[in-house]
Amino acid sequence: MGDDQTQVPPGLTCGHVGCMQPPVMPFDGLWPEAGSPEAKKLLCKDHLSEWQREARREEIGRKVLVFDPGLSVSARRYLIRKLRWVGSKRSESMVDSGEIDLPMRALLHRAQHAISIILQSSVYAADVEGQAVGETLLRRHEWEIATALRDITELGREHMQSNAGSSGPMTRAVLKSQEHALTLALNGTRSRVDALEHYAKQLQAADAAKSDWLHALRVSGTNDRYLDLVARTAADEHAIEEINSLTEQASIAQQAFQDRVHEVTLAAEALTLQDPQG
């Protein structure tokens, strides 16, 4: 049967309920004692393969996948199935967040968070000024940010390897120019993420202004009742002036909302200018 290390000690079986098949040797090559907690974790070849497939599915589920917005739904499903069963390979139509270094993965998360805020905005949904950045363009920004970060990651790793050994002045000059190119690309990507976040913040402010304006309108709608009450009781001119000012405050709130919408429009225009398709 070969080396004694490969022999399954007596009393050890697969830890899966009802399975009596011999377990696969642990990675460290040391068999646990029969009946121990470690022994109950051992699995036979078939159940180990099943467990690995399930663990892989869970890992895929935790990944962030960014697709080329031009892909159809069926094409996306195909890529997900391929990733699940074949493994992660570089695709020109999909970016797996695992392909991006952790520090830069935070940039992708920021961009996606900003896009989520934008799409949930009531002002964005209403498109008050007809200037909202379309979701297609937002997804195009997301895709290009993801692909840029992946390329920066790959080239950055290559640059580190090239920089590892001793080099002469000409090589150092080339490496320095490459490092400068990486810095420019990363700064440009950061600027795009900043623009998305600025647009998202302007929409949040516009949502708050809209809510305040609508509430002011609801409150001012009862002004006549308050005026009648004051007139029937004390006829206090000061109180009448205060209540009349509510209508003015509603107008001010409306203007504040319109100002916010204008700021949203400016932020949207900044993103539209960055659209390479336009």
C-alpha atoms as a printed R data frame, in Angstrom:
    type eleno elety resid chain resno       x      y       z
1   ATOM     1    CA   MET     A     1   0.000  0.000   0.000
2   ATOM     2    CA   GLY     A     2   3.081  2.245  -0.047
3   ATOM     3    CA   ASP     A     3   4.528  4.501   2.672
4   ATOM     4    CA   ASP     A     4   3.125  4.048   6.175
5   ATOM     5    CA   GLN     A     5   2.277  7.771   6.276
6   ATOM     6    CA   THR     A     6  -0.351  7.204   3.615
7   ATOM     7    CA   GLN     A     7  -1.980  4.410   5.613
8   ATOM     8    CA   VAL     A     8  -5.216  5.471   7.327
9   ATOM     9    CA   PRO     A     9  -4.966  4.606  11.042
10  ATOM    10    CA   PRO     A    10  -7.623  2.285  12.447
11  ATOM    11    CA   GLY     A    11 -10.800  3.995  13.608
12  ATOM    12    CA   LEU     A    12 -10.547  6.997  11.278
13  ATOM    13    CA   THR     A    13 -13.341  7.495   8.741
14  ATOM    14    CA   CYS     A    14 -14.881 10.371   6.811
15  ATOM    15    CA   GLY     A    15 -16.467 12.940   9.130
16  ATOM    16    CA   HIS     A    16 -19.526 13.330   6.899
17  ATOM    17    CA   VAL     A    17 -22.627 11.871   8.524
18  ATOM    18    CA   GLY     A    18 -23.170  8.250   7.480
19  ATOM    19    CA   CYS     A    19 -20.010  7.998   5.356
20  ATOM    20    CA   MET     A    20 -17.555  5.210   6.239
21  ATOM    21    CA   GLN     A    21 -15.030  5.907   3.477
22  ATOM    22    CA   PRO     A    22 -11.360  6.431   4.441
23  ATOM    23    CA   PRO     A    23 -10.458 10.095   4.846
24  ATOM    24    CA   VAL     A    24  -7.906 12.084   2.876
25  ATOM    25    CA   MET     A    25  -4.636 12.703   4.724
26  ATOM    26    CA   PRO     A    26  -4.450 16.162   6.338
27  ATOM    27    CA   PHE     A    27  -2.272 18.759   4.656
28  ATOM    28    CA   ASP     A    28   0.341 18.582   7.439
29  ATOM    29    CA   GLY     A    29   0.636 14.810   6.979
30  ATOM    30    CA   LEU     A    30  -0.238 14.127  10.645
31  ATOM    31    CA   TRP     A    31  -3.219 11.936  11.438
32  ATOM    32    CA   PRO     A    32  -5.317 12.979  14.478
33  ATOM    33    CA   GLU     A    33  -6.384 10.519  17.134
34  ATOM    34    CA   ALA     A    34  -9.584  8.607  16.459
35  ATOM    35    CA   GLY     A    35 -12.575 10.253  18.181
36  ATOM    36    CA   SER     A    36 -10.852 13.620  18.596
37  ATOM    37    CA   PRO     A    37 -12.505 16.871  17.358
38  ATOM    38    CA   GLU     A    38  -9.842 17.074  14.623
39  ATOM    39    CA   ALA     A    39 -10.714 13.575  13.446
40  ATOM    40    CA   LYS     A    40 -14.352 14.575  12.955
41  ATOM    41    CA   LYS     A    41 -13.245 17.240  10.459
42  ATOM    42    CA   LEU     A    42 -11.613 14.702   8.120
43  ATOM    43    CA   LEU     A    43 -13.369 14.036   4.810
44  ATOM    44    CA   CYS     A    44 -13.099 11.358   2.166
45  ATOM    45    CA   LYS     A    45 -12.047 12.253  -1.366
46  ATOM    46    CA   ASP     A    46 -15.620 12.683  -2.657
47  ATOM    47    CA   HIS     A    47 -16.888 14.776   0.253
48  ATOM    48    CA   LEU     A    48 -13.703 16.858   0.297
49  ATOM    49    CA   SER     A    49 -14.250 17.702  -3.380
50  ATOM    50    CA   GLU     A    50 -17.872 18.612  -2.657
51  ATOM    51    CA   TRP     A    51 -16.815 20.833   0.246
52  ATOM    52    CA   GLN     A    52 -14.210 22.573  -1.920
53  ATOM    53    CA   ARG     A    53 -16.825 23.282  -4.602
54  ATOM    54    CA   GLU     A    54 -19.207 24.780  -2.027
55  ATOM    55    CA   ALA     A    55 -16.425 26.848  -0.472
56  ATOM    56    CA   ARG     A    56 -15.565 28.110  -3.925
57  ATOM    57    CA   ARG     A    57 -19.177 29.104  -4.566
58  ATOM    58    CA   GLU     A    58 -19.211 31.068  -1.292
59  ATOM    59    CA   GLU     A    59 -15.952 32.785  -2.245
60  ATOM    60    CA   ILE     A    60 -17.384 33.767  -5.632
61  ATOM    61    CA   GLY     A    61 -20.446 35.117  -3.851
62  ATOM    62    CA   ARG     A    62 -18.277 37.462  -1.787
63  ATOM    63    CA   LYS     A    63 -16.398 38.793  -4.787
64  ATOM    64    CA   VAL     A    64 -17.268 42.062  -6.468
65  ATOM    65    CA   LEU     A    65 -17.688 41.573 -10.203
66  ATOM    66    CA   VAL     A    66 -17.818 44.521 -12.590
67  ATOM    67    CA   PHE     A    67 -19.065 43.906 -16.109
68  ATOM    68    CA   ASP     A    68 -18.675 45.792 -19.344
69  ATOM    69    CA   PRO     A    69 -22.022 47.684 -19.465
70  ATOM    70    CA   GLY     A    70 -22.385 46.650 -23.098
71  ATOM    71    CA   LEU     A    71 -22.732 42.968 -22.132
72  ATOM    72    CA   SER     A    72 -26.114 41.301 -22.317
73  ATOM    73    CA   VAL     A    73 -27.598 39.558 -19.254
74  ATOM    74    CA   SER     A    74 -26.977 36.125 -20.781
75  ATOM    75    CA   ALA     A    75 -23.329 37.003 -21.456
76  ATOM    76    CA   ARG     A    76 -22.893 38.054 -17.834
77  ATOM    77    CA   ARG     A    77 -24.417 34.807 -16.596
78  ATOM    78    CA   TYR     A    78 -22.067 32.858 -18.826
79  ATOM    79    CA   LEU     A    79 -19.033 34.671 -17.383
80  ATOM    80    CA   ILE     A    80 -20.232 34.007 -13.820
81  ATOM    81    CA   ARG     A    81 -20.645 30.283 -14.567
82  ATOM    82    CA   LYS     A    82 -17.227 30.215 -16.205
83  ATOM    83    CA   LEU     A    83 -15.654 31.912 -13.189
84  ATOM    84    CA   ARG     A    84 -17.342 29.478 -10.826
85  ATOM    85    CA   TRP     A    85 -16.205 26.291 -12.548
86  ATOM    86    CA   VAL     A    86 -13.055 27.231 -14.437
87  ATOM    87    CA   GLY     A    87 -11.586 29.762 -12.046
88  ATOM    88    CA   SER     A    88 -10.472 33.344 -12.274
89  ATOM    89    CA   LYS     A    89  -8.878 34.269 -15.570
90  ATOM    90    CA   ARG     A    90  -8.381 37.727 -16.994
91  ATOM    91    CA   SER     A    91 -11.388 38.758 -19.031
92  ATOM    92    CA   GLU     A    92 -11.825 41.756 -21.300
93  ATOM    93    CA   SER     A    93 -15.525 41.858 -20.390
94  ATOM    94    CA   MET     A    94 -15.399 41.424 -16.608
95  ATOM    95    CA   VAL     A    95 -13.220 42.578 -13.727
96  ATOM    96    CA   ASP     A    96 -12.971 40.480 -10.577
97  ATOM    97    CA   SER     A    97 -12.178 42.652  -7.543
98  ATOM    98    CA   GLY     A    98  -9.616 40.009  -6.561
99  ATOM    99    CA   GLU     A    99  -7.549 41.186  -9.534
100 ATOM   100    CA   ILE     A   100  -7.105 44.581  -7.876
101 ATOM   101    CA   ASP     A   101  -4.698 45.277  -5.010
102 ATOM   102    CA   LEU     A   102  -6.430 46.025  -1.696
103 ATOM   103    CA   PRO     A   103  -5.428 49.714  -1.409
104 ATOM   104    CA   MET     A   104  -6.899 50.431  -4.854
105 ATOM   105    CA   ARG     A   105  -9.878 48.172  -4.285
106 ATOM   106    CA   ALA     A   106 -11.042 50.834  -1.823
107 ATOM   107    CA   LEU     A   107 -11.281 53.277  -4.744
108 ATOM   108    CA   LEU     A   108 -13.574 50.885  -6.603
109 ATOM   109    CA   HIS     A   109 -15.710 50.514  -3.477
110 ATOM   110    CA   ARG     A   110 -15.965 54.306  -3.161
111 ATOM   111    CA   ALA     A   111 -17.069 54.623  -6.788
112 ATOM   112    CA   GLN     A   112 -19.690 51.898  -6.413
113 ATOM   113    CA   HIS     A   113 -20.964 53.406  -3.151
114 ATOM   114    CA   ALA     A   114 -21.317 56.804  -4.822
115 ATOM   115    CA   ILE     A   115 -23.205 55.274  -7.765
116 ATOM   116    CA   SER     A   116 -25.538 53.503  -5.322
117 ATOM   117    CA   ILE     A   117 -26.301 56.830  -3.580
118 ATOM   118    CA   ILE     A   118 -26.922 58.523  -6.937
119 ATOM   119    CA   LEU     A   119 -29.359 55.865  -8.124
120 ATOM   120    CA   GLN     A   120 -31.306 56.008  -4.828
121 ATOM   121    CA   SER     A   121 -31.718 59.793  -4.950
122 ATOM   122    CA   SER     A   122 -35.291 61.067  -5.362
123 ATOM   123    CA   VAL     A   123 -34.031 64.186  -7.180
124 ATOM   124    CA   TYR     A   124 -32.044 61.979  -9.569
125 ATOM   125    CA   ALA     A   125 -35.115 59.790 -10.188
126 ATOM   126    CA   ALA     A   126 -37.293 62.836 -10.862
127 ATOM   127    CA   ASP     A   127 -34.582 64.414 -13.084
128 ATOM   128    CA   VAL     A   128 -35.921 67.889 -12.289
129 ATOM   129    CA   GLU     A   129 -33.725 69.724 -14.785
130 ATOM   130    CA   GLY     A   130 -33.471 66.921 -17.343
131 ATOM   131    CA   GLN     A   131 -29.721 66.864 -16.715
132 ATOM   132    CA   ALA     A   132 -29.279 63.674 -14.719
133 ATOM   133    CA   VAL     A   133 -26.355 61.482 -15.693
134 ATOM   134    CA   GLY     A   134 -27.895 58.310 -17.139
135 ATOM   135    CA   GLU     A   135 -27.293 54.986 -15.407
136 ATOM   136    CA   THR     A   136 -25.585 53.712 -18.570
137 ATOM   137    CA   LEU     A   137 -22.964 56.444 -18.231
138 ATOM   138    CA   LEU     A   138 -22.583 55.751 -14.507
139 ATOM   139    CA   ARG     A   139 -21.954 52.069 -15.249
140 ATOM   140    CA   ARG     A   140 -19.477 53.065 -17.948
141 ATOM   141    CA   HIS     A   141 -17.563 55.096 -15.347
142 ATOM   142    CA   GLU     A   142 -17.674 52.136 -12.933
143 ATOM   143    CA   TRP     A   143 -16.356 49.790 -15.630
144 ATOM   144    CA   GLU     A   144 -13.535 52.078 -16.715
145 ATOM   145    CA   ILE     A   145 -12.508 52.714 -13.109
146 ATOM   146    CA   ALA     A   146 -12.380 48.952 -12.490
147 ATOM   147    CA   THR     A   147 -10.367 48.206 -15.639
148 ATOM   148    CA   ALA     A   148  -7.971 51.083 -14.935
149 ATOM   149    CA   LEU     A   149  -7.357 49.833 -11.386
150 ATOM   150    CA   ARG     A   150  -6.768 46.310 -12.660
151 ATOM   151    CA   ASP     A   151  -4.251 47.570 -15.246
152 ATOM   152    CA   ILE     A   152  -2.519 49.729 -12.634
153 ATOM   153    CA   THR     A   153  -2.311 46.699 -10.333
154 ATOM   154    CA   GLU     A   154  -0.809 44.460 -13.022
155 ATOM   155    CA   LEU     A   155   1.676 47.044 -14.281
156 ATOM   156    CA   GLY     A   156   2.545 48.042 -10.721
157 ATOM   157    CA   ARG     A   157   3.489 44.439  -9.899
158 ATOM   158    CA   GLU     A   158   5.587 44.193 -13.051
159 ATOM   159    CA   HIS     A   159   7.272 47.483 -12.186
160 ATOM   160    CA   MET     A   160   8.145 46.228  -8.697
161 ATOM   161    CA   GLN     A   161   9.716 43.082 -10.152
162 ATOM   162    CA   SER     A   162  11.731 45.114 -12.671
163 ATOM   163    CA   ASN     A   163  12.866 47.412  -9.860
164 ATOM   164    CA   ALA     A   164  13.941 44.557  -7.590
165 ATOM   165    CA   GLY     A   165  17.380 43.890  -9.054
166 ATOM   166    CA   SER     A   166  20.387 46.107  -9.612
167 ATOM   167    CA   SER     A   167  20.102 48.423 -12.617
168 ATOM   168    CA   GLY     A   168  22.065 51.029 -14.512
169 ATOM   169    CA   PRO     A   169  21.215 54.688 -15.126
170 ATOM   170    CA   MET     A   170  19.318 54.053 -18.382
171 ATOM   171    CA   THR     A   171  17.182 51.353 -16.774
172 ATOM   172    CA   ARG     A   172  16.495 53.595 -13.781
173 ATOM   173    CA   ALA     A   173  15.383 56.380 -16.121
174 ATOM   174    CA   VAL     A   174  12.944 54.030 -17.850
175 ATOM   175    CA   LEU     A   175  11.621 52.753 -14.513
176 ATOM   176    CA   LYS     A   176  11.173 56.304 -13.258
177 ATOM   177    CA   SER     A   177   9.116 57.273 -16.308
178 ATOM   178    CA   GLN     A   178   7.004 54.134 -15.868
179 ATOM   179    CA   GLU     A   179   6.410 55.001 -12.213
180 ATOM   180    CA   HIS     A   180   5.353 58.497 -13.269
181 ATOM   181    CA   ALA     A   181   2.892 56.991 -15.765
182 ATOM   182    CA   LEU     A   182   1.402 54.791 -13.024
183 ATOM   183    CA   THR     A   183   1.044 57.815 -10.745
184 ATOM   184    CA   LEU     A   184  -0.708 59.841 -13.461
185 ATOM   185    CA   ALA     A   185  -3.106 56.963 -14.195
186 ATOM   186    CA   LEU     A   186  -3.929 56.494 -10.513
187 ATOM   187    CA   ASN     A   187  -4.457 60.226  -9.976
188 ATOM   188    CA   GLY     A   188  -6.752 60.367 -12.995
189 ATOM   189    CA   THR     A   189  -8.796 57.464 -11.653
190 ATOM   190    CA   ARG     A   190  -8.989 59.100  -8.233
191 ATOM   191    CA   SER     A   191 -10.268 62.294  -9.885
192 ATOM   192    CA   ARG     A   192 -13.051 60.350 -11.565
193 ATOM   193    CA   VAL     A   193 -14.020 58.722  -8.273
194 ATOM   194    CA   ASP     A   194 -13.971 62.153  -6.603
195 ATOM   195    CA   ALA     A   195 -16.311 63.487  -9.313
196 ATOM   196    CA   LEU     A   196 -18.763 60.637  -8.704
197 ATOM   197    CA   GLU     A   197 -18.683 61.266  -4.954
198 ATOM   198    CA   HIS     A   198 -19.201 65.005  -5.500
199 ATOM   199    CA   TYR     A   199 -22.238 64.302  -7.691
200 ATOM   200    CA   ALA     A   200 -23.592 61.921  -5.046
201 ATOM   201    CA   LYS     A   201 -23.125 64.509  -2.268
202 ATOM   202    CA   GLN     A   202 -24.851 67.213  -4.328
203 ATOM   203    CA   LEU     A   203 -27.798 64.897  -4.898
204 ATOM   204    CA   GLN     A   204 -27.986 64.102  -1.179
205 ATOM   205    CA   ALA     A   205 -28.027 67.842  -0.432
206 ATOM   206    CA   ALA     A   206 -30.709 68.365  -3.087
207 ATOM   207    CA   ASP     A   207 -32.781 65.537  -1.606
208 ATOM   208    CA   ALA     A   208 -32.564 67.208   1.822
209 ATOM   209    CA   ALA     A   209 -33.474 70.625   0.342
210 ATOM   210    CA   LYS     A   210 -36.408 69.098  -1.530
211 ATOM   211    CA   SER     A   211 -37.656 67.436   1.637
212 ATOM   212    CA   ASP     A   212 -37.353 70.726   3.551
213 ATOM   213    CA   TRP     A   213 -39.131 72.623   0.780
214 ATOM   214    CA   LEU     A   214 -42.040 70.173   0.634
215 ATOM   215    CA   HIS     A   215 -42.361 70.232   4.407
216 ATOM   216    CA   ALA     A   216 -42.372 74.051   4.364
217 ATOM   217    CA   LEU     A   217 -45.141 73.968   1.758
218 ATOM   218    CA   ARG     A   218 -47.212 71.602   3.884
219 ATOM   219    CA   VAL     A   219 -46.748 73.793   6.955
220 ATOM   220    CA   SER     A   220 -47.521 77.042   5.113
221 ATOM   221    CA   GLY     A   221 -50.682 75.462   3.703
222 ATOM   222    CA   THR     A   222 -52.327 75.867   7.107
223 ATOM   223    CA   ASN     A   223 -51.428 79.582   7.410
224 ATOM   224    CA   ASP     A   224 -55.026 80.753   6.824
225 ATOM   225    CA   ARG     A   225 -56.301 78.752   9.791
226 ATOM   226    CA   TYR     A   226 -53.654 80.286  12.061
227 ATOM   227    CA   LEU     A   227 -54.460 83.764  10.749
228 ATOM   228    CA   ASP     A   228 -58.163 83.251  11.420
229 ATOM   229    CA   LEU     A   229 -57.393 82.007  14.919
230 ATOM   230    CA   VAL     A   230 -55.289 85.064  15.710
231 ATOM   231    CA   ALA     A   231 -57.867 87.418  14.180
232 ATOM   232    CA   ARG     A   232 -60.653 85.877  16.304
233 ATOM   233    CA   THR     A   233 -58.664 86.088  19.501
234 ATOM   234    CA   ALA     A   234 -56.087 88.790  20.077
235 ATOM   235    CA   ALA     A   235 -55.713 90.313  16.621
236 ATOM   236    CA   ASP     A   236 -52.007 90.458  17.405
237 ATOM   237    CA   GLU     A   237 -50.360 92.154  14.453
238 ATOM   238    CA   HIS     A   238 -46.954 90.799  15.450
239 ATOM   239    CA   ALA     A   239 -48.266 87.220  15.418
240 ATOM   240    CA   ILE     A   240 -49.900 87.818  12.041
241 ATOM   241    CA   GLU     A   241 -46.593 89.027  10.629
242 ATOM   242    CA   GLU     A   242 -44.792 85.961  11.998
243 ATOM   243    CA   ILE     A   243 -47.308 83.598  10.411
244 ATOM   244    CA   ASN     A   244 -47.223 85.463   7.134
245 ATOM   245    CA   SER     A   245 -43.469 84.988   7.148
246 ATOM   246    CA   LEU     A   246 -44.023 81.221   6.919
247 ATOM   247    CA   THR     A   247 -45.078 81.662   3.308
248 ATOM   248    CA   GLU     A   248 -41.913 83.622   2.650
249 ATOM   249    CA   GLN     A   249 -39.883 80.872   4.317
250 ATOM   250    CA   ALA     A   250 -41.486 78.347   2.005
251 ATOM   251    CA   SER     A   251 -40.374 80.462  -0.935
252 ATOM   252    CA   ILE     A   252 -36.860 80.611   0.514
253 ATOM   253    CA   ALA     A   253 -36.863 76.821   0.911
254 ATOM   254    CA   GLN     A   254 -37.959 76.459  -2.705
255 ATOM   255    CA   GLN     A   255 -35.111 78.728  -3.829
256 ATOM   256    CA   ALA     A   256 -32.654 76.701  -1.732
257 ATOM   257    CA   PHE     A   257 -33.899 73.564  -3.415
258 ATOM   258    CA   GLN     A   258 -33.515 75.128  -6.861
259 ATOM   259    CA   ASP     A   259 -29.984 76.226  -5.946
260 ATOM   260    CA   ARG     A   260 -29.173 72.668  -4.928
261 ATOM   261    CA   VAL     A   261 -30.583 71.342  -8.189
262 ATOM   262    CA   HIS     A   262 -28.303 73.788 -10.016
263 ATOM   263    CA   GLU     A   263 -25.304 72.406  -8.088
264 ATOM   264    CA   VAL     A   264 -26.384 68.871  -9.052
265 ATOM   265    CA   THR     A   265 -26.506 69.949 -12.699
266 ATOM   266    CA   LEU     A   266 -22.953 71.316 -12.505
267 ATOM   267    CA   ALA     A   267 -21.721 68.086 -10.888
268 ATOM   268    CA   ALA     A   268 -23.478 66.041 -13.574
269 ATOM   269    CA   GLU     A   269 -21.845 68.107 -16.306
270 ATOM   270    CA   ALA     A   270 -18.403 67.329 -14.838
271 ATOM   271    CA   LEU     A   271 -19.104 63.599 -15.163
272 ATOM   272    CA   THR     A   272 -20.500 63.986 -18.666
273 ATOM   273    CA   LEU     A   273 -17.311 65.765 -19.752
274 ATOM   274    CA   GLN     A   274 -15.343 62.732 -18.576
275 ATOM   275    CA   ASP     A   275 -17.401 60.399 -20.763
276 ATOM   276    CA   PRO     A   276 -15.017 59.030 -23.434
277 ATOM   277    CA   GLN     A   277 -17.989 57.932 -25.522
278 ATOM   278    CA   GLY     A   278 -19.423 61.461 -25.805
